Amino acid sequence: MSSAITKKEARKEIERLSDLIDYYSHLYYQKNTTEMSDYEFDQLLDKLIRLEDSFPELKSPSSPTQRVGGVVTKEFETVVHKYRMLSLGNTYSREDLIEFDKRVAKGLEGQGYEYFCELKFDGVAISLTYEKGLLVRAVTRGDGIRGDDITTNAKTIRTLPLKINNKDFPEEFEVRGEVFLSKEAFRKLNEERADIGEETYVNARNTSSGTLKLQDSSEVSRRHLDCYLYSLLVPDSDVKTHEKSIEKLIDMCFNVSPTFRKCHTLAEIFDYIDEWETRRFELPVETDGVVIKVNSISQQEQLGYTAKNPRWAISYKYKAESAITKLKDITYQVGRTGAITPVAELVPVFLAGTTVKRASLHNANEIARLDLRIGDIVFIEKGGEIIPKVTGVDLSKRGNGVKQVTFITNCPECHTPLVRKEGEVVHYCPNVKGCSPQIQGRIEHFIQRKAMNIESLGPETIRGLLDKGIIRDAADLYALNFDDLNGLELTIQAGKDGMLKSRSLREKSAQNIIEAIEQSKSRPFENVLFAVGIRYVGATVSEKLVNYFKTIERIQDAGFDELIEAEDIGERIAHSIESFFKYPETLNFINKLKFAGLIFKKQDKISEIQSGVLNGKTFVVSGVFENFSRDEIQESVKSHGGKIISSVSAKLDYLLTGEKPGPSKLSKAGKLGIRMITENEFLEMIATHNQDV
């Protein structure tokens, strides 16, 4: 980007890039097609971010850069809904639908009418207000009269248009929909939490609700919420039917589920319900029923409302996918962090298309809450969870032969006494070095795609290498040769009966593993840091640490106060990092990886020079900023000739502070007389470069 660009030129380029990014985003997220690579798309976005950094006064609330988050909201303002957000009456009975239809017929006094059927998605209701084509406000349902303003978080939902590009839109209108986590997004989120030793979330709906109320919008963006829109509210609208309003939403590029259908009779409604009772499991999002609405807007107005519900709509709920079976036993699994997970062993039962033999019990608190006994008749459900879960006990069938459940006190694998940390619900095995499932789990974590990406190496091969004593940890993988692998005896589970069988690793597989291990040496530092398996340090946190500290040595040597200065590093993560590097075994492990040739230093990209107004000036950055992420403001400093350093000393020129700056840095800067500047003062410093020429 040329340093001579004028504000007029920047405005034109920002508009061009924004339109391009919006176009490609719509294709990717709503049409499931793409006309460019992810790399090319990221380059467009990076260019837009850099332009907006240089000309922050040109950043629009509808800019595509708003989707990446970065704003911290301390409190969510309460907003009164312009139109009440009423709930729907629910039924599980077809007889109730017949009665509903009779009430509609009576209320319309002999008029002809038709219905519009939509699937009911298992998410969180949201109201969106657009003015002059721009999204200006997003509000939760709340109590139906007032809700919370979560506009900043809603902007991170990539399928929600921030700006309506269609020329034919009302001056002001409101759209309503359902925010949700797709099955795939929920699965990935829980996989990541398991990776870093966090307890997994129970269901997607509650997780979606909690995500919308997170204070950090960058974390909201990372979770990939989605939204289906199903209602358009326009004052004095000429839209006569709900069907036409849906068509208008689609024309304005809102994300509308294509599962709707207009029905003329109850028989057609029942056909729709029957069809989607099974087909819904093929959808990318959880559903729990069908919404049936009178299609005509004027007839909706004629039918009116009760105190809580519209008389022109009703929700038919599918029964939860549940089954009843017997609890035979409770077994315990050991994760790579030592976390102990209890699992219900069940008499096999058919549920939602599969035979279920096991179900999650989560932790000791859940067992106590359910008051489980071995031999109980239990209810199990599949309703958005990764695996089935036990939801209750049929106490009417509890006999005298049931056995009280006592949570284990020793590791089921290595028999080490378990520990339970204060404030946590999970029990842990502390035998990090000698507990085989932990060792295997750490190696499996190390080789996964988001870490070292050693795809050819599977769990059976790792188990074989450990059993033979060929490896003891992940670092030993880099000492393997072809002969260690070729012909290695593996024990595998084969067939539906779960019988264990043995086989030998073939020559081609052995060669693929050696090549994959060698290729992994080129993985960047953030992947390596994630791979080593520090508790609570996931892929995103690893990237933040690498961006801030640059080298493994600086992370190892950083104390608690310095660690929490890094973006998104809280007290729990900082304590975990400190603890991890205290052990000689950890340092030996890192040294072995260094010797193998892995990358432990950030390869900084060269900042594109915007000006030299900060030449020779040094900056320490601390706190949370309004217009920039921490990385973005550091890049902006460098692009104008300044230098970023990590610690406050007498040689420092400026301490650049946002909200919640580090107290130790403030104190030291004050004692040394270092000039402390705000984000706005920094923008003024570089403003001379941003003037029109």
Buried (B, 14 or more C-beta within 10 A) or exposed (E): BEEEBBBEBBBEBBEEBBEBBBEBBBBBBBEEEEEBEEEEBEEBBBBBBBBBBBBBEBBBEBBBBBBBBBBBBEEBEEBEBEEBBBEBBBBEEEEBBEEBBEEBEEBBEEEEBBBBBBBBBBBBBBBBBBEEBBBEBBBBBBEEEBBBBBBBBBBBBBBBBBBBEEEEBBEBBBBBBBBBBBBEBBBBBBEBBBBBBBBBBBBBBEBBBEBBBBBBBBBBBBBBBBBBBBBBBBEEBEBEBBBBBBBBBBEBBBBBBEBBBBBEEBEBBBBBBEEBBEEBBEBEBBBBBBBBBBBBBEBBEBBEBEEEBBBBBBBBBBEEBBBBBBBBEBBBBBBBBBBBBBBBBBEEBEBBEEEBBBBBBBBBEBBEEBEBBBBBBBBBBBBBBBEBBBBBBEEEEBEEEBEEBEBBEEBBBBEBEBEBEEEEEBBBBEBBEEBBBBBBBBBBBBBBEBBBBBBBBBBBBBBBBBEEEBBEBBBBBBEBEEEBBBEBEBEBEEEEEEEEEEEEBEEEBBBBBBEBBEBBBEBEBBBBBBBBBBBBBBBBBBBBBBBBBBEBEBBBEBEEEBBBBBBBBEEEBBBBBBEBBEEEEBEEBBEBBBEBEBBBBBEEEEBBEBBEBBEEBBBBBBBBBEBBBBBBBBBBBBBBBBEBEBEBEEEBBBBBBBEEBBEBBBEBBEEEEBEBBBBEEBBEBBEEBBEEE
